[in-house]
């Protein structure tokens, strides 16, 4: 059932409608339905062709927390509300929580589009809070210095939210050093970034350039809970002078390169308790970056 909020249109003369004044109604969702088909707890994206503001409150005068570009992804957190003639949704984006306008019903404009719903499997008895299966959407967007598909980006945002809950201060999106679909990129990556699902993140303070080692354990734990095989690659570990960073591969990505897939469940893989780096002597090195985390959705997708 919808609650209808009447929006009274000003006089025809004032609006230039040539004497055809009328009242319009805005359908404000009570139980999660909406003109665009949005509901609570679903992935969605901007599809207006424009950038939109994530605001602190459901108001065009509220503080802008961040701007969301066209085609970018976010997640609705609850039911919508109506304010100032607009339908507003509480959403999570890049680890932030705010309000996003769905569209202008008076103009017949809809700015947001839900993605295919993801049925979350039952939680495994041993999985931590925060496991969330990502949408199987492989549209590509540019983030920082790289390109990611929307599935990987959804996982990165979930990791950001979990990391922020632990008091983390770094911004994952703004810390992307290398993304996916980068064939012929950094040779030390040995093809792991050639396909989808791969991302390298900075662990440095963007203002000072200092390495924030105290942040690394929480970053890796959040990334692993969100569905990444993730490890610290320390300075000089890959080659002389290689920069310190976190290397992460999205589990279950349909567009992984073979090298990236091997880092998950291959001989040197994460799920076997190793650090993902092939060794010339064939002896895998142990994972020293933290506990292996397996969520129920990972088991469901095999």
BALOBA-1460 file (C-alpha; in Angstrom, 3 decimals):
// residues 302
<rec num="1" residu="x" x="0.000" y="0.000" z="0.000"/>
<rec num="2" residu="x" x="1.323" y="3.418" z="-0.882"/>
<rec num="3" residu="x" x="0.804" y="6.679" z="0.911"/>
<rec num="4" residu="x" x="0.089" y="9.401" z="-1.610"/>
<rec num="5" residu="x" x="1.478" y="12.832" z="-1.000"/>
<rec num="6" residu="x" x="-0.308" y="15.503" z="-3.039"/>
<rec num="7" residu="x" x="1.932" y="18.081" z="-4.670"/>
<rec num="8" residu="x" x="-0.004" y="21.177" z="-5.576"/>
<rec num="9" residu="x" x="1.227" y="22.868" z="-8.749"/>
<rec num="10" residu="x" x="1.224" y="26.650" z="-8.929"/>
<rec num="11" residu="x" x="-0.996" y="28.600" z="-11.280"/>
<rec num="12" residu="x" x="-0.866" y="28.020" z="-15.016"/>
<rec num="13" residu="x" x="0.288" y="31.558" z="-15.601"/>
<rec num="14" residu="x" x="3.167" y="31.234" z="-13.148"/>
<rec num="15" residu="x" x="4.335" y="27.976" z="-14.710"/>
<rec num="16" residu="x" x="3.650" y="28.966" z="-18.294"/>
<rec num="17" residu="x" x="1.269" y="26.075" z="-18.972"/>
<rec num="18" residu="x" x="-1.271" y="28.218" z="-20.834"/>
<rec num="19" residu="x" x="-4.182" y="27.723" z="-18.448"/>
<rec num="20" residu="x" x="-3.696" y="23.978" z="-17.867"/>
<rec num="21" residu="x" x="-2.991" y="23.935" z="-14.129"/>
<rec num="22" residu="x" x="-3.396" y="20.611" z="-12.316"/>
<rec num="23" residu="x" x="-2.515" y="18.730" z="-9.145"/>
<rec num="24" residu="x" x="-0.092" y="15.809" z="-9.309"/>
<rec num="25" residu="x" x="0.556" y="13.037" z="-6.845"/>
<rec num="26" residu="x" x="3.845" y="11.619" z="-5.649"/>
<rec num="27" residu="x" x="3.825" y="7.963" z="-4.705"/>
<rec num="28" residu="x" x="5.839" y="7.681" z="-1.514"/>
<rec num="29" residu="x" x="6.759" y="4.063" z="-0.695"/>
<rec num="30" residu="x" x="5.500" y="2.686" z="2.586"/>
<rec num="31" residu="x" x="6.882" y="-0.840" z="2.334"/>
<rec num="32" residu="x" x="9.765" y="-0.477" z="-0.057"/>
<rec num="33" residu="x" x="8.120" y="-0.194" z="-3.480"/>
<rec num="34" residu="x" x="8.919" y="2.758" z="-5.704"/>
<rec num="35" residu="x" x="8.506" y="4.143" z="-9.235"/>
<rec num="36" residu="x" x="11.898" y="2.716" z="-10.197"/>
<rec num="37" residu="x" x="11.332" y="-0.625" z="-8.487"/>
<rec num="38" residu="x" x="13.802" y="0.032" z="-5.669"/>
<rec num="39" residu="x" x="13.355" y="-1.775" z="-2.371"/>
<rec num="40" residu="x" x="15.285" y="-1.858" z="0.874"/>
<rec num="41" residu="x" x="18.559" y="-3.799" z="1.068"/>
<rec num="42" residu="x" x="19.319" y="-4.010" z="-2.658"/>
<rec num="43" residu="x" x="22.154" y="-2.911" z="-4.933"/>
<rec num="44" residu="x" x="21.353" y="-0.116" z="-7.371"/>
<rec num="45" residu="x" x="23.114" y="2.429" z="-9.565"/>
<rec num="46" residu="x" x="22.847" y="5.979" z="-10.880"/>
<rec num="47" residu="x" x="21.390" y="5.948" z="-14.399"/>
<rec num="48" residu="x" x="20.504" y="9.589" z="-15.022"/>
<rec num="49" residu="x" x="23.626" y="10.490" z="-16.993"/>
<rec num="50" residu="x" x="24.581" y="12.945" z="-14.239"/>
<rec num="51" residu="x" x="26.397" y="13.060" z="-10.901"/>
<rec num="52" residu="x" x="24.181" y="13.088" z="-7.790"/>
<rec num="53" residu="x" x="24.738" y="14.209" z="-4.211"/>
<rec num="54" residu="x" x="24.724" y="11.859" z="-1.256"/>
<rec num="55" residu="x" x="23.317" y="14.017" z="1.534"/>
<rec num="56" residu="x" x="23.340" y="13.764" z="5.317"/>
<rec num="57" residu="x" x="19.544" y="14.159" z="5.501"/>
<rec num="58" residu="x" x="16.666" y="13.777" z="3.016"/>
<rec num="59" residu="x" x="16.783" y="17.403" z="1.922"/>
<rec num="60" residu="x" x="18.312" y="19.395" z="-0.930"/>
<rec num="61" residu="x" x="19.676" y="21.759" z="1.705"/>
<rec num="62" residu="x" x="21.436" y="19.036" z="3.723"/>
<rec num="63" residu="x" x="25.210" y="18.618" z="3.816"/>
<rec num="64" residu="x" x="26.701" y="16.848" z="0.802"/>
<rec num="65" residu="x" x="28.697" y="13.858" z="2.064"/>
<rec num="66" residu="x" x="29.998" y="12.791" z="-1.334"/>
<rec num="67" residu="x" x="29.081" y="12.932" z="-5.001"/>
<rec num="68" residu="x" x="28.082" y="9.746" z="-6.832"/>
<rec num="69" residu="x" x="28.885" y="9.712" z="-10.556"/>
<rec num="70" residu="x" x="26.663" y="8.263" z="-13.250"/>
<rec num="71" residu="x" x="26.776" y="4.425" z="-13.500"/>
<rec num="72" residu="x" x="28.244" y="4.083" z="-10.000"/>
<rec num="73" residu="x" x="26.861" y="1.575" z="-7.503"/>
<rec num="74" residu="x" x="25.331" y="1.897" z="-4.028"/>
<rec num="75" residu="x" x="23.099" y="-0.117" z="-1.675"/>
<rec num="76" residu="x" x="19.753" y="0.863" z="-0.167"/>
<rec num="77" residu="x" x="19.706" y="0.437" z="3.601"/>
<rec num="78" residu="x" x="16.029" y="0.856" z="4.478"/>
<rec num="79" residu="x" x="12.674" y="2.148" z="3.267"/>
<rec num="80" residu="x" x="12.225" y="5.419" z="1.418"/>
<rec num="81" residu="x" x="10.723" y="8.657" z="2.690"/>
<rec num="82" residu="x" x="9.255" y="11.721" z="0.991"/>
<rec num="83" residu="x" x="10.554" y="15.246" z="1.481"/>
<rec num="84" residu="x" x="10.495" y="18.437" z="-0.584"/>
<rec num="85" residu="x" x="8.518" y="16.731" z="-3.337"/>
<rec num="86" residu="x" x="11.142" y="14.013" z="-3.820"/>
<rec num="87" residu="x" x="11.426" y="10.350" z="-2.878"/>
<rec num="88" residu="x" x="14.597" y="9.753" z="-0.817"/>
<rec num="89" residu="x" x="16.377" y="6.488" z="0.004"/>
<rec num="90" residu="x" x="18.826" y="5.817" z="2.852"/>
<rec num="91" residu="x" x="21.859" y="4.342" z="1.111"/>
<rec num="92" residu="x" x="25.379" y="3.125" z="1.730"/>
<rec num="93" residu="x" x="28.094" y="4.317" z="-0.626"/>
<rec num="94" residu="x" x="31.870" y="4.049" z="-0.294"/>
<rec num="95" residu="x" x="31.534" y="3.283" z="3.410"/>
<rec num="96" residu="x" x="29.277" y="6.297" z="4.025"/>
<rec num="97" residu="x" x="25.592" y="6.347" z="4.956"/>
<rec num="98" residu="x" x="23.356" y="9.105" z="3.658"/>
<rec num="99" residu="x" x="20.300" y="9.960" z="1.579"/>
<rec num="100" residu="x" x="19.879" y="9.879" z="-2.185"/>
<rec num="101" residu="x" x="16.933" y="11.266" z="-4.156"/>
<rec num="102" residu="x" x="15.322" y="8.684" z="-6.426"/>
<rec num="103" residu="x" x="13.914" y="11.164" z="-8.918"/>
<rec num="104" residu="x" x="11.424" y="13.966" z="-9.464"/>
<rec num="105" residu="x" x="7.926" y="12.450" z="-9.772"/>
<rec num="106" residu="x" x="6.488" y="15.778" z="-10.883"/>
<rec num="107" residu="x" x="8.700" y="15.725" z="-13.956"/>
<rec num="108" residu="x" x="8.428" y="11.981" z="-14.473"/>
<rec num="109" residu="x" x="12.181" y="11.650" z="-13.882"/>
<rec num="110" residu="x" x="13.782" y="8.594" z="-12.283"/>
<rec num="111" residu="x" x="17.517" y="8.726" z="-11.569"/>
<rec num="112" residu="x" x="18.194" y="5.391" z="-9.886"/>
<rec num="113" residu="x" x="17.872" y="1.815" z="-11.151"/>
<rec num="114" residu="x" x="17.885" y="-1.363" z="-9.037"/>
<rec num="115" residu="x" x="20.263" y="-4.133" z="-10.042"/>
<rec num="116" residu="x" x="19.305" y="-7.788" z="-10.159"/>
<rec num="117" residu="x" x="18.408" y="-8.849" z="-6.587"/>
<rec num="118" residu="x" x="20.949" y="-11.082" z="-4.870"/>
<rec num="119" residu="x" x="19.508" y="-13.892" z="-2.764"/>
<rec num="120" residu="x" x="21.752" y="-14.126" z="0.280"/>
<rec num="121" residu="x" x="22.402" y="-17.723" z="1.401"/>
<rec num="122" residu="x" x="22.032" y="-18.714" z="5.019"/>
<rec num="123" residu="x" x="24.985" y="-17.641" z="7.116"/>
<rec num="124" residu="x" x="27.549" y="-20.298" z="7.872"/>
<rec num="125" residu="x" x="27.975" y="-21.068" z="11.561"/>
<rec num="126" residu="x" x="31.595" y="-19.930" z="11.533"/>
<rec num="127" residu="x" x="31.339" y="-16.847" z="9.344"/>
<rec num="128" residu="x" x="31.821" y="-13.341" z="10.762"/>
<rec num="129" residu="x" x="29.268" y="-10.548" z="10.596"/>
<rec num="130" residu="x" x="29.529" y="-8.526" z="7.417"/>
<rec num="131" residu="x" x="29.495" y="-11.329" z="4.835"/>
<rec num="132" residu="x" x="27.451" y="-10.013" z="1.902"/>
<rec num="133" residu="x" x="27.197" y="-11.609" z="-1.528"/>
<rec num="134" residu="x" x="27.892" y="-9.032" z="-4.273"/>
<rec num="135" residu="x" x="25.769" y="-8.492" z="-7.394"/>
<rec num="136" residu="x" x="26.873" y="-10.299" z="-10.560"/>
<rec num="137" residu="x" x="27.278" y="-7.094" z="-12.559"/>
<rec num="138" residu="x" x="30.344" y="-6.637" z="-14.730"/>
<rec num="139" residu="x" x="29.880" y="-3.159" z="-16.142"/>
<rec num="140" residu="x" x="33.219" y="-1.328" z="-15.811"/>
<rec num="141" residu="x" x="33.865" y="2.057" z="-14.211"/>
<rec num="142" residu="x" x="37.013" y="4.107" z="-13.633"/>
<rec num="143" residu="x" x="38.076" y="4.405" z="-9.984"/>
<rec num="144" residu="x" x="41.220" y="6.299" z="-9.014"/>
<rec num="145" residu="x" x="44.092" y="4.997" z="-11.127"/>
<rec num="146" residu="x" x="42.259" y="1.886" z="-12.285"/>
<rec num="147" residu="x" x="39.177" y="0.278" z="-13.768"/>
<rec num="148" residu="x" x="36.918" y="-2.028" z="-11.735"/>
<rec num="149" residu="x" x="33.730" y="-3.872" z="-12.552"/>
<rec num="150" residu="x" x="30.669" y="-3.084" z="-10.442"/>
<rec num="151" residu="x" x="30.842" y="-6.442" z="-8.675"/>
<rec num="152" residu="x" x="34.350" y="-5.700" z="-7.410"/>
<rec num="153" residu="x" x="33.359" y="-2.148" z="-6.543"/>
<rec num="154" residu="x" x="30.392" y="-3.368" z="-4.493"/>
<rec num="155" residu="x" x="32.754" y="-5.657" z="-2.568"/>
<rec num="156" residu="x" x="35.227" y="-2.818" z="-2.071"/>
<rec num="157" residu="x" x="32.480" y="-0.599" z="-0.651"/>
<rec num="158" residu="x" x="31.337" y="-3.374" z="1.688"/>
<rec num="159" residu="x" x="34.938" y="-3.744" z="2.877"/>
<rec num="160" residu="x" x="35.144" y="0.022" z="3.363"/>
<rec num="161" residu="x" x="32.022" y="0.000" z="5.542"/>
<rec num="162" residu="x" x="33.372" y="-2.859" z="7.680"/>
<rec num="163" residu="x" x="36.749" y="-1.145" z="7.993"/>
<rec num="164" residu="x" x="35.117" y="2.138" z="9.042"/>
<rec num="165" residu="x" x="33.176" y="0.273" z="11.731"/>
<rec num="166" residu="x" x="36.573" y="-0.702" z="13.158"/>
<rec num="167" residu="x" x="37.628" y="2.960" z="13.208"/>
<rec num="168" residu="x" x="39.586" y="2.866" z="9.947"/>
<rec num="169" residu="x" x="40.615" y="6.187" z="8.426"/>
<rec num="170" residu="x" x="41.769" y="5.369" z="4.881"/>
<rec num="171" residu="x" x="39.518" y="5.694" z="1.819"/>
<rec num="172" residu="x" x="39.659" y="2.533" z="-0.307"/>
<rec num="173" residu="x" x="38.309" y="4.095" z="-3.492"/>
<rec num="174" residu="x" x="40.775" y="6.958" z="-3.338"/>
<rec num="175" residu="x" x="43.581" y="4.552" z="-2.518"/>
<rec num="176" residu="x" x="43.294" y="2.400" z="-5.671"/>
<rec num="177" residu="x" x="46.818" y="2.045" z="-7.089"/>
<rec num="178" residu="x" x="46.044" y="-0.539" z="-9.764"/>
<rec num="179" residu="x" x="42.727" y="-1.956" z="-10.884"/>
<rec num="180" residu="x" x="41.514" y="-4.715" z="-13.174"/>
<rec num="181" residu="x" x="41.605" y="-5.295" z="-16.949"/>
<rec num="182" residu="x" x="45.198" y="-4.142" z="-17.122"/>
<rec num="183" residu="x" x="46.997" y="-6.590" z="-19.464"/>
<rec num="184" residu="x" x="50.666" y="-5.821" z="-19.827"/>
<rec num="185" residu="x" x="50.603" y="-3.745" z="-16.653"/>
<rec num="186" residu="x" x="53.021" y="-4.174" z="-13.750"/>
<rec num="187" residu="x" x="55.127" y="-7.231" z="-14.617"/>
<rec num="188" residu="x" x="55.467" y="-8.235" z="-10.965"/>
<rec num="189" residu="x" x="51.694" y="-8.826" z="-10.933"/>
<rec num="190" residu="x" x="52.317" y="-11.807" z="-13.311"/>
<rec num="191" residu="x" x="48.932" y="-11.426" z="-14.992"/>
<rec num="192" residu="x" x="46.700" y="-11.188" z="-11.923"/>
<rec num="193" residu="x" x="45.375" y="-7.798" z="-13.064"/>
<rec num="194" residu="x" x="44.778" y="-8.859" z="-16.679"/>
<rec num="195" residu="x" x="41.107" y="-9.708" z="-16.033"/>
<rec num="196" residu="x" x="38.468" y="-8.594" z="-13.550"/>
<rec num="197" residu="x" x="38.329" y="-8.755" z="-9.757"/>
<rec num="198" residu="x" x="41.843" y="-7.452" z="-9.004"/>
<rec num="199" residu="x" x="42.737" y="-4.299" z="-7.087"/>
<rec num="200" residu="x" x="45.803" y="-2.898" z="-5.281"/>
<rec num="201" residu="x" x="45.272" y="-0.431" z="-2.431"/>
<rec num="202" residu="x" x="47.594" y="2.116" z="-0.891"/>
<rec num="203" residu="x" x="48.352" y="1.920" z="2.838"/>
<rec num="204" residu="x" x="49.850" y="5.404" z="3.000"/>
<rec num="205" residu="x" x="48.426" y="8.577" z="4.479"/>
<rec num="206" residu="x" x="47.455" y="10.593" z="1.365"/>
<rec num="207" residu="x" x="48.462" y="13.856" z="3.058"/>
<rec num="208" residu="x" x="51.847" y="12.933" z="4.529"/>
<rec num="209" residu="x" x="52.768" y="9.866" z="2.487"/>
<rec num="210" residu="x" x="53.561" y="7.997" z="5.695"/>
<rec num="211" residu="x" x="52.885" y="4.244" z="5.830"/>
<rec num="212" residu="x" x="50.012" y="3.573" z="8.225"/>
<rec num="213" residu="x" x="50.955" y="0.092" z="9.404"/>
<rec num="214" residu="x" x="48.455" y="0.169" z="12.258"/>
<rec num="215" residu="x" x="45.639" y="0.313" z="9.674"/>
<rec num="216" residu="x" x="46.745" y="-2.732" z="7.671"/>
<rec num="217" residu="x" x="45.319" y="-5.591" z="9.811"/>
<rec num="218" residu="x" x="41.846" y="-4.035" z="9.883"/>
<rec num="219" residu="x" x="41.982" y="-3.272" z="6.155"/>
<rec num="220" residu="x" x="42.845" y="-6.871" z="5.308"/>
<rec num="221" residu="x" x="40.249" y="-8.320" z="7.709"/>
<rec num="222" residu="x" x="37.544" y="-6.116" z="6.173"/>
<rec num="223" residu="x" x="38.565" y="-7.008" z="2.615"/>
<rec num="224" residu="x" x="38.558" y="-10.732" z="3.417"/>
<rec num="225" residu="x" x="35.135" y="-10.525" z="5.060"/>
<rec num="226" residu="x" x="33.812" y="-8.719" z="1.972"/>
<rec num="227" residu="x" x="35.008" y="-11.606" z="-0.198"/>
<rec num="228" residu="x" x="38.556" y="-10.806" z="-1.272"/>
<rec num="229" residu="x" x="41.663" y="-12.933" z="-1.079"/>
<rec num="230" residu="x" x="43.848" y="-10.126" z="0.249"/>
<rec num="231" residu="x" x="47.451" y="-9.838" z="1.422"/>
<rec num="232" residu="x" x="49.965" y="-7.206" z="2.359"/>
<rec num="233" residu="x" x="52.737" y="-6.833" z="-0.209"/>
<rec num="234" residu="x" x="55.485" y="-5.153" z="1.756"/>
<rec num="235" residu="x" x="58.023" y="-2.727" z="0.346"/>
<rec num="236" residu="x" x="60.549" y="-4.565" z="-1.816"/>
<rec num="237" residu="x" x="58.729" y="-7.888" z="-1.526"/>
<rec num="238" residu="x" x="57.892" y="-8.249" z="-5.218"/>
<rec num="239" residu="x" x="61.033" y="-6.659" z="-6.650"/>
<rec num="240" residu="x" x="63.692" y="-4.183" z="-5.582"/>
<rec num="241" residu="x" x="61.920" y="-0.962" z="-4.730"/>
<rec num="242" residu="x" x="58.373" y="-2.307" z="-5.135"/>
<rec num="243" residu="x" x="55.887" y="-0.160" z="-3.166"/>
<rec num="244" residu="x" x="54.047" y="-1.374" z="-0.106"/>
<rec num="245" residu="x" x="50.352" y="-2.045" z="-0.782"/>
<rec num="246" residu="x" x="47.487" y="-4.478" z="-0.249"/>
<rec num="247" residu="x" x="46.785" y="-6.828" z="-3.146"/>
<rec num="248" residu="x" x="43.216" y="-8.180" z="-3.363"/>
<rec num="249" residu="x" x="41.412" y="-10.622" z="-5.674"/>
<rec num="250" residu="x" x="37.599" y="-10.865" z="-5.653"/>
<rec num="251" residu="x" x="36.493" y="-14.428" z="-4.971"/>
<rec num="252" residu="x" x="33.927" y="-15.713" z="-7.475"/>
<rec num="253" residu="x" x="34.508" y="-13.026" z="-10.116"/>
<rec num="254" residu="x" x="33.524" y="-14.479" z="-13.503"/>
<rec num="255" residu="x" x="36.187" y="-12.455" z="-15.326"/>
<rec num="256" residu="x" x="39.268" y="-13.340" z="-13.267"/>
<rec num="257" residu="x" x="42.479" y="-14.036" z="-15.156"/>
<rec num="258" residu="x" x="43.884" y="-17.532" z="-14.715"/>
<rec num="259" residu="x" x="46.720" y="-16.098" z="-12.620"/>
<rec num="260" residu="x" x="44.226" y="-14.349" z="-10.331"/>
<rec num="261" residu="x" x="42.107" y="-17.489" z="-10.022"/>
<rec num="262" residu="x" x="45.213" y="-19.401" z="-8.996"/>
<rec num="263" residu="x" x="45.792" y="-16.942" z="-6.167"/>
<rec num="264" residu="x" x="42.461" y="-18.001" z="-4.673"/>
<rec num="265" residu="x" x="42.490" y="-21.788" z="-4.806"/>
<rec num="266" residu="x" x="45.630" y="-22.785" z="-6.699"/>
<rec num="267" residu="x" x="48.788" y="-24.405" z="-5.326"/>
<rec num="268" residu="x" x="49.891" y="-21.110" z="-3.757"/>
<rec num="269" residu="x" x="46.338" y="-19.887" z="-3.068"/>
<rec num="270" residu="x" x="44.581" y="-18.051" z="-0.291"/>
<rec num="271" residu="x" x="42.065" y="-20.802" z="0.446"/>
<rec num="272" residu="x" x="44.956" y="-23.216" z="1.007"/>
<rec num="273" residu="x" x="46.512" y="-20.891" z="3.569"/>
<rec num="274" residu="x" x="49.285" y="-19.454" z="1.369"/>
<rec num="275" residu="x" x="50.321" y="-15.978" z="0.253"/>
<rec num="276" residu="x" x="49.356" y="-16.281" z="-3.425"/>
<rec num="277" residu="x" x="52.893" y="-15.770" z="-4.769"/>
<rec num="278" residu="x" x="54.292" y="-18.546" z="-7.014"/>
<rec num="279" residu="x" x="57.721" y="-19.765" z="-5.924"/>
<rec num="280" residu="x" x="60.445" y="-20.995" z="-8.291"/>
<rec num="281" residu="x" x="61.154" y="-23.961" z="-6.013"/>
<rec num="282" residu="x" x="57.451" y="-24.883" z="-5.967"/>
<rec num="283" residu="x" x="57.171" y="-24.563" z="-2.193"/>
<rec num="284" residu="x" x="54.268" y="-22.247" z="-1.184"/>
<rec num="285" residu="x" x="54.861" y="-19.560" z="1.430"/>
<rec num="286" residu="x" x="52.441" y="-19.260" z="4.356"/>
<rec num="287" residu="x" x="49.878" y="-16.507" z="4.536"/>
<rec num="288" residu="x" x="51.124" y="-14.044" z="7.159"/>
<rec num="289" residu="x" x="48.437" y="-11.398" z="6.535"/>
<rec num="290" residu="x" x="45.687" y="-12.783" z="8.754"/>
<rec num="291" residu="x" x="42.966" y="-15.374" z="9.137"/>
<rec num="292" residu="x" x="41.340" y="-16.998" z="6.109"/>
<rec num="293" residu="x" x="37.645" y="-16.028" z="6.021"/>
<rec num="294" residu="x" x="35.030" y="-18.075" z="4.179"/>
<rec num="295" residu="x" x="31.439" y="-16.821" z="3.928"/>
<rec num="296" residu="x" x="28.376" y="-18.902" z="3.131"/>
<rec num="297" residu="x" x="27.913" y="-17.241" z="-0.263"/>
<rec num="298" residu="x" x="31.449" y="-18.278" z="-1.259"/>
<rec num="299" residu="x" x="30.563" y="-21.911" z="-0.574"/>
<rec num="300" residu="x" x="27.310" y="-21.457" z="-2.503"/>
<rec num="301" residu="x" x="29.112" y="-20.272" z="-5.641"/>
<rec num="302" residu="x" x="31.719" y="-23.001" z="-5.329"/>
